[in-house]
Amino acid sequence: MNIKYIILMMLVLILSNCKPEKTLRFIALSHTRICDGTGKNTLSSDILNINFSKYNLLLLGGDMLCNTSMDEAGLQHLDKVLNISEATSLWAIGNHDDTNTQLLTQYTRRPTYYTHNQEDIVFLVLDTETDSCMISGQQLAYVNHVLDTIQDARHLILLHHKLLWLYDNPELKGLDKTVSNVKICEDMHWCLKPNNFNQDIYPRLAELVRRGVSVTCIGGDIGSVAKRFEWTTKEGINLLATGVNNDEEENQVLIFEYHDGELDWYFKSIRDL
């Protein structure tokens, strides 16, 4: 048999077995609630116009309705629009979502903190509301267990509502007044309260970065003051936040694209989707 023919056939076989890497797309949105005093439990109308079928994962950063878990009607509405009962919708609850977490988890079919694995990305969803912004007790034990067991993942994404990393972070001093929906305080339940994120969790994330794992935190308590936030710390940890406010023209969402091990993101006007 002709050697050139053999080589050609071998190349054809090799190429036929090389499947192109699929690009995965995730969309993150938060603070979609409208509290207009009418008592209606509704989403921002811009959200209703998004074609979520274009995205492999939906990352919800909390405060989805004015009183999300007050009754089943709100949760049914969210399930219809955002598919909250599907494994592809990850939800870090906010202070407008947690009136009845037992009812809420019946719809999500998951606890209020958990992990999700997609390709070689580990998503860690935090509950910043249960213990007034502290990640403590069983949740802290769970977080440490997840961080202990990360071996082959290239990326770790933490999804959370309150911007925990703003507290006691000299790099970000004062940004609770210009970025976060709520300031650092202790007197109201919705405050960004003093917490242990930078003390107990951040050093472990920095260690993962030193091991070659990309770490990204996505906060959702934003939108009223600022529409977007992006910062990379000196340790190499990416801090992002995204949120909308009512139906304001400046509203943006955060979109991720994952291809061949690389994770990229960009903010986009919600009306240009």
N, C-alpha and C positions, 0 to 999 in steps of 0.2 A: 504494500500500500504506500502511496506517495507520502513522504514525511510532511510535506506542507499541508496535505489534507488532514493528517492526524493532528497536527498542531492547531489547525483551524477548528476541528471538531472539539478539541480540548478547550479552546477559548470559548466556543459556543456553550459548552456544558458549564464552564465556570461562570460565565456571565448570566446564564439562565438561573443559576442558584444564588446570585447576588440580588437580593431584594432591596429596593431603595428604602432608606430610612423614612418613616412616616413623620410628618410634622404634626405635633400635637399643639392645640391652642386652648388656652385657659383664659377666662374673663373674670376679673375681680370687681365687685361692686359692693357698696355699703351705704348705710344711712339713707335708705330709700323711703323712709317713713314720711308721711305728711300729717302733721298735727295742726289742723286748721280750726279746731274748736267746734267742728260740726259733729264730732263723735264717730265719723266714718273711719274705718280702718283700711286705708287705701295706700297703694304704691304711687310713687311719682309716675306720671303718665308717660314720661320718656322711657321708663323701664319696659312698659307694655309693648313698645315698638321694636325691641331688640329681638333678633332671631337667634335664640340661644342654641338652636340645633347646629350652629356652625362651630360650637366649642365643645371640646372633649370634657372639660371640667368647668364647673361654675363655683367660684370662691366667694362666699358671702361673708362680709365683715361685720354684720350685726346691725341692729336698729332698723329692721326691715319694714316694720309697720309701727304705728304710734303706740299700740298696745298689742303686740303680736300674738301672745298666747292667752289673751283675755278670754277668748272663746274659740270654738272650732271654726267659725266662719272665716276668721283671719288666716288661720293655718290652711284651710281649704283653698283660700284665694292664693296664698303663697305656693301651695303645691301645684295649682293649676298653671301659674306663671313661671315659677322658678324650680319646679320639680324637687321640692325639699325632701321628698321621701325616697329619691333615687340616690344611689351610691356616688353618682357623679356630681352631686351638689354638696359641697362642704360648707358648713355654717358655723362660724364663731359667734355665739349669741352676744347681744348687747343689753344695756339696761332697759331698753324698750321691748325686749323679747322675753324676759325671764319671769313674768308674772306667775305663770304656771308651767314650770319646766317639765313636770310629769306629763302634762298634756302635750307639750311641745315634742318631747322625745317619743311619744306614741306616733307622731307623724314622721319624724326624721328616722325613727327606728335605730337610733344611736344615742349614746350618752352625750353629755354636753362637752366632753373633751375626748379625743380619739385620734387615731392615725389612719392615713390612707396612702397606699403605695401605687404609683403609676410609673411604669418603666423603671428607671433608676432614680426616681424622685420620691422622697418620703415627705408627706404632708403631715404636720402635727398641728391639730386644731386645739386651741386653748379656750378655757372658760375664765374670763377675767371678771365675772360678776359674782360668782358664788361666795368668794371670800374677800370682797372689797379690794379687788385688784391684786391681792396676794395669790401666788401660785404655791399652795401649801398642802399639807396633809397627803391624802391619797393622790391628788392631782400632781403634786411635786414628785411623789414616788413614781408615778406613772411616767412623767416626763423624763426623770432620770433613767428609768428602765429603757425607754425608747432611745435615748441618747447613748446608753451603754451598748445597745444592740445594733447600732448603725455600723455596718461593715462595708458593703459593696456599693452603697448609694453614692451618686455623684452630687446630689443636691438635697438639701433639707429646707423645706419651706414651712415657717410657722405662721399660722393664720390666727389672728386675735382681734378683739374689738378695741379695748382701751390701748392707747399708745404707751405701753408699760415702760419702754426703753427711754422715755423722756425723763422719767424721774431719776434724780441722782446721777445724771450723765453730764459731765462737764462739757463735752463736745456739743451738746444740744441745749444748753442752759437757756431758758427763756422761751423756748419754742412752744411750750404749752400754751402760751398766750397768742401765738401767731399762726399755729398749725392745728393743734388739737381743738376739737369742739368744746372741750371742757378743760379748765385749768387745774393745776395741782392744788388740791384743797382737801379738807377732811369733813366739812360740815354738812355737805349734801351727799346723798347716796350716789348721784351720778358723777361725782368728782373723779378726776384722775388722782387716786389716792397714793400716798407713799406705799411702795411695794418692794418685793425682793427680787425682781427680775434681774437687775444688773448685778446683784450680789450672788444669787444662787444658780441662775441659768446662763447668763451671758458668758461667764468664764468657760463654761462647758461648750458653748457654741464656738467661742474663739479657738478652743482646742480642736474642734472638728475642722475648722478652716485650716489650721496648721497641718492637719492630716490630709488635706486636699479636698475636703468636702465644701462645696459652695453653700453658704447659709444666707437665706433671705427671710426677713420678717415682714409680714403684711398686716398693717393695722387698719381698722375700719371706722374709728371714731373721728371722722374728719368730714368736711363738706360745708359746714356752716361758716367757718373762718377761711379755710383754704381748701382748694379742690384736689390738691395733689401734694405729695411729699416724697422726696428721694434723697437718700444719704448713704454713703459708704463709710463706715467707721475706720479708724486707724488699724483695727484688727482685721478688716476686710469683710465685715458683715454688712449686708445690704438691708437698709431700713426703708420700707416703702409704706405709703398710706394712700388710700383712695376712698372717696365718698362724694355723694351728691347732696343737694339741698333743694327740696321742693322741685320745681321745674325750671330752675335758673338756666339761662342760655350757656353759662360757663361750665356746666356740669361735665365731668369726665369720668371715664372708667380706665381700668388698668388691664392691659392685654399681654399675655405671655405666649411666646412661641418656643417650643422645645423641638430641637432637631439634632440628631447625631450627637447626643450628649451635651449639647450647648443650650442654655436657657437665656433667652432675651426677653425684654419687656419694653413696653412703651405706653404712654398715656394717650388717650384719644377722646375727642369730643363725643359725648353720648349721641348727639344728633347726626354724627357722621358715620355711624355704624351701619 
